[in-house]
Amino acid sequence: MTEFDLRPAEPADAPRIALWMAQPHVRRWWHQGWSVERWAQEIEQQAAGEHSTPYVAALDAQDFAYLELYRVRHDRLAEYYAYDDEDWGVHVAIGDATRVGRGLGRRLLGAVADTLLRTEPACTRVVAEPDIENTPSVRAFAAAGFVQHGELQLPEKTAVLMVRTRTAQEV
């Protein structure tokens, strides 16, 4: 990844992730203000499965965000839109409140999508489903090259399906 370092999250990251998820700007959208123990368990479960992989993003050697990259075909999102077998999904939370509102989300999302589309030849789309009311997130995805493809009524929210497709230069 260009300017960002992305590494798989480990149970040792649980204290930081739990702290980030308790921040009001994250808790409102993620609803995962869990204990450190619960986060350690979640990270272990994700790392052991095929559905989702948790990551920590750093900039200038400072961790600032939590991400989950997932295969849509293994996710409940597959029930809500016409997915392709090789679609990847992304969830991101900038946990470090001092880094919010600086364009890092847009840059990180763009770098992640670019990397997935470049390194996964069969993947032609990276998708996300931010809450329709989460305007900063929807704007960040749009600024990163994701395009709105309608609304999805999920059990816990009305989401905007955001899709970043492979460009001619990435073929």
C-alpha positions as CSV (number, residue, x, y, z in Angstrom):
1,M,0.0,0.0,0.0
2,T,1.5,3.3,-0.9
3,E,1.7,5.6,2.1
4,F,-0.1,3.4,4.6
5,D,1.0,0.3,6.4
6,L,-1.7,-2.3,6.7
7,R,-1.1,-5.3,8.9
8,P,-3.3,-8.1,10.1
9,A,-4.8,-7.3,13.5
10,E,-3.8,-9.6,16.3
11,P,-5.4,-10.2,19.7
12,A,-2.7,-7.9,21.2
13,D,-4.4,-5.1,19.2
14,A,-7.7,-5.6,21.1
15,P,-7.1,-2.9,23.7
16,R,-6.5,-0.2,21.0
17,I,-9.4,-1.4,18.9
18,A,-11.7,-1.5,21.9
19,L,-10.7,2.0,22.7
20,W,-11.3,3.1,19.1
21,M,-14.7,1.5,19.0
22,A,-15.7,3.3,22.2
23,Q,-15.1,6.7,20.6
24,P,-18.4,8.5,19.9
25,H,-17.6,9.0,16.2
26,V,-17.0,5.3,15.7
27,R,-19.5,3.8,18.2
28,R,-22.4,5.6,16.6
29,W,-21.9,3.7,13.3
30,W,-20.2,0.4,14.3
31,H,-22.2,-0.5,17.5
32,Q,-19.3,-2.6,18.7
33,G,-18.2,-0.9,21.9
34,W,-17.1,-4.3,23.2
35,S,-14.7,-5.2,25.9
36,V,-11.0,-5.9,25.2
37,E,-11.7,-9.6,25.8
38,R,-14.5,-9.6,23.3
39,W,-12.4,-7.8,20.7
40,A,-9.5,-10.3,21.2
41,Q,-12.0,-13.1,20.6
42,E,-13.4,-11.4,17.5
43,I,-10.0,-10.9,16.0
44,E,-9.1,-14.6,16.6
45,Q,-12.4,-15.8,15.1
46,Q,-12.0,-13.6,12.0
47,A,-8.3,-14.6,11.5
48,A,-9.3,-18.3,11.7
49,G,-12.1,-18.0,9.2
50,E,-12.7,-17.4,5.5
51,H,-15.2,-14.6,5.7
52,S,-13.3,-11.5,7.0
53,T,-9.8,-10.5,7.8
54,P,-9.2,-7.7,10.4
55,Y,-6.4,-5.2,9.8
56,V,-4.8,-2.2,11.5
57,A,-3.7,0.7,9.4
58,A,-0.8,3.0,10.3
59,L,0.5,6.2,8.9
60,D,4.0,7.4,9.9
61,A,4.3,4.3,12.1
62,Q,1.2,5.3,14.1
63,D,-1.8,3.1,14.2
64,F,-5.0,5.0,13.4
65,A,-7.6,2.8,11.9
66,Y,-9.3,-0.6,12.0
67,L,-10.4,-2.3,8.8
68,E,-12.1,-5.5,7.8
69,L,-11.7,-6.9,4.3
70,Y,-14.2,-9.6,3.4
71,R,-15.4,-11.7,0.5
72,V,-18.9,-10.6,-0.2
73,R,-19.9,-14.2,-1.1
74,H,-19.3,-15.2,2.5
75,D,-21.1,-12.2,4.0
76,R,-24.8,-11.5,4.6
77,L,-24.4,-8.5,2.2
78,A,-24.6,-11.1,-0.6
79,E,-28.3,-11.3,0.2
80,Y,-28.9,-7.7,-0.7
81,Y,-27.3,-7.0,-4.1
82,A,-26.3,-8.9,-7.2
83,Y,-22.7,-9.7,-6.2
84,D,-20.0,-11.3,-8.2
85,D,-18.1,-14.2,-6.6
86,E,-14.9,-12.2,-6.5
87,D,-16.3,-9.0,-5.0
88,W,-14.4,-7.7,-2.0
89,G,-16.0,-5.7,0.8
90,V,-14.4,-3.2,3.1
91,H,-15.3,-1.7,6.5
92,V,-13.2,1.0,7.9
93,A,-13.1,2.9,11.2
94,I,-10.7,5.7,11.8
95,G,-10.3,5.2,15.6
96,D,-7.8,7.9,16.3
97,A,-10.1,11.0,16.7
98,T,-7.2,13.3,16.0
99,R,-7.0,11.9,12.5
100,V,-10.7,12.3,11.6
101,G,-11.6,15.0,9.0
102,R,-8.1,15.2,7.4
103,G,-8.8,13.2,4.3
104,L,-7.1,10.1,5.6
105,G,-10.3,8.0,5.2
106,R,-10.5,8.9,1.5
107,R,-6.9,8.2,0.9
108,L,-6.9,4.9,2.8
109,L,-10.1,3.7,1.1
110,G,-8.6,4.6,-2.3
111,A,-5.3,2.8,-1.5
112,V,-7.1,-0.3,-0.2
113,A,-9.4,-0.5,-3.3
114,D,-6.5,0.1,-5.7
115,T,-4.4,-2.6,-4.0
116,L,-7.2,-5.2,-4.1
117,L,-8.0,-4.5,-7.7
118,R,-4.4,-4.6,-8.7
119,T,-3.5,-7.8,-6.8
120,E,-6.7,-9.8,-7.2
121,P,-7.0,-10.3,-11.0
122,A,-10.5,-11.9,-10.8
123,C,-11.9,-9.0,-8.6
124,T,-13.5,-6.3,-10.6
125,R,-15.4,-4.6,-7.7
126,V,-14.7,-3.5,-4.1
127,V,-17.9,-2.6,-2.2
128,A,-19.0,-1.0,1.0
129,E,-22.3,-0.3,2.7
130,P,-22.1,2.8,4.9
131,D,-25.2,4.0,6.8
132,I,-27.0,6.5,4.6
133,E,-26.9,8.9,7.5
134,N,-23.1,8.7,7.8
135,T,-22.4,11.5,5.5
136,P,-18.6,11.8,6.2
137,S,-18.2,8.1,5.3
138,V,-20.3,8.2,2.2
139,R,-18.3,11.3,1.1
140,A,-15.0,9.6,1.8
141,F,-16.0,6.5,-0.3
142,A,-17.1,8.8,-3.1
143,A,-13.8,10.8,-3.0
144,A,-12.0,7.4,-3.2
145,G,-13.6,6.6,-6.4
146,F,-16.6,4.6,-5.1
147,V,-19.9,5.2,-6.9
148,Q,-23.4,5.0,-5.2
149,H,-25.4,2.1,-6.5
150,G,-28.6,2.7,-4.6
151,E,-29.8,2.0,-1.1
152,L,-30.0,-1.3,0.7
153,Q,-32.4,-1.9,3.6
154,L,-30.3,-4.0,6.0
155,P,-31.7,-5.2,9.4
156,E,-29.9,-2.5,11.4
157,K,-29.7,0.4,8.9
158,T,-30.4,1.9,5.5
159,A,-27.1,1.7,3.7
160,V,-25.7,3.1,0.5
161,L,-24.1,0.5,-1.7
162,M,-20.8,2.1,-2.7
163,V,-18.9,0.3,-5.5
164,R,-15.4,0.9,-6.8
165,T,-14.9,-0.9,-10.1
166,R,-11.7,-1.7,-12.0
167,T,-10.7,1.0,-14.3
168,A,-9.3,0.5,-17.8
169,Q,-5.8,1.3,-16.4
170,E,-6.2,-1.5,-13.8
171,V,-7.0,-4.2,-16.4
